[in-house]
Amino acid sequence: MIGMPPADGPGASAQPAATPRRGRLKVFTGMAAGAGKTYRMLQEGRAEAENGRDVVIGYLEPHGREETSAQAEGLEEVPAREIDYRGTPLREMDLPAVLARNPELCLIDELAHTNAPGVEHEKRYEDVQDVLGAGIDVFSTVNVQHLESLNDQVLQLTGTRVRETIPDEVLAAADEVVLVDLTPEALIERLRAGKIYPQERVPAALNNFFKIENLAALRETALRHVAEGVEIRRLAPAPAPLVIRRDEGLAPSAAPHAPQAIAERLLALVALAPHSERIVRRAARSAERLGGRLDVLVVRPPARSPTAEDRQRLESLRRLTAMLGAKLLIEEDEDVAATAIATARRLGSTYVLMGPPGRRRGWRRFRESLLMQVLDELPGVDVRLVTDPALRGDSGGKAEQ
């Protein structure tokens, strides 16, 4: 056009820099160490390199397994950095070096790893988020028992509390999840052959975590979790329909002016008690399956000053709800039931999850239980009791919710 300066001339307006695309995350998961996750990650990384992609290893932990190390031969590796922690040298991924190298695809082992103090992030999955944010694709690995919402379930199945966990949303946000499956018998055979741990560690492993019943339960958990994720992904592309809950014959107390739910919304009622984290994790699993939001409600007596134990448990709940992507609500009121019911109405909760009512003694026998009050006052809401599988068959009384 006449009078218009050339696009690259002095009169051209500055164009904003294009935002780099976010990298794609592919996670290889399985039931336990030795299932072949790292081996498979390296195998697919080599295939990508042979197809012409720029592939580097950001961090590899072969655990002395010769077959795994052999798969890494020929792939460029960004040298790990050594961090001195209380006189002990620790190897960690060099995040700045990986970002400076800027490959197309980076292989980063052990997604749930906790970094040594002094590096950029506390957890390796946070390092991976930075790499993805730089537009670099990532292949990574994680065992199913490291998912935070499965922590209590894994403890119940194996007797082992897993200390390193990742938020479920990290795996849920992956573009692809690959289950590396192996039968428990085959995994134990690999263990006996020294392909997982050194021979001196094999007897202890066989007598503890690597019992065949533990592995069978973990395998079933892994298969179920990945299947549920596939189903969620299958349904995700379709726009969510507007759901209007229609409950015939509701009493006036059912709050006709409460916000109508567009999707399921779950409310977990917990106290500052040891079983509360189990309820939150179970509620988070339910919310994931239903594709809904999770709120966690704690009702505290207003007059009583919190003890050191109360403060510690509340802080643990804060960390757990943040990791699971839930919202923690703290209310002060003597009437737990009234507060819970009012909160459920205000939020438009469609599910309420709580612990089972315990044996009531003394004057509590004459008061309607929290469970019955919730059922009476919220007739249009599904109520679920979260029990402790370890107490099955135990006839002893428990403290009231």
Secondary structure, 3 states (H helix, E strand, C coil): CCCCCCCCCCCCCCCCCCCCCCCCEEEEEECCCCCCHHHHHHHHHHHHHHCCCCEEEEECCCCCCHHHHHHHCCCEECCCEEEEECCEEEEECCHHHHHHHCCCEEEECCCCCECCCCCCCCEHHHHHHHHHHCCCEEEEEEEHHHEHHHHHHHHHHHCCCCCCCECHHHHHCCCEEEECCCCHHHHHHHHHCCCCCCHHHHHHHHHCCCCHHHHHHHHHHHHHHHHHHHHHHHHCCCCCCCCCCCCCCCCHHHCCCCCCCCCCEEEEEECCCCCHHHHHHHHHHHHHHHCCEEEEEEEECCCCCCCHHHHHHHHHHHHHHHHHCCEEEEEECCCHHHHHHHHHHHHCCCEEEECCCCCCCHHHHHCCCHHHHHHHHCCCCEEEECCCHHHCCCCCCCCCC
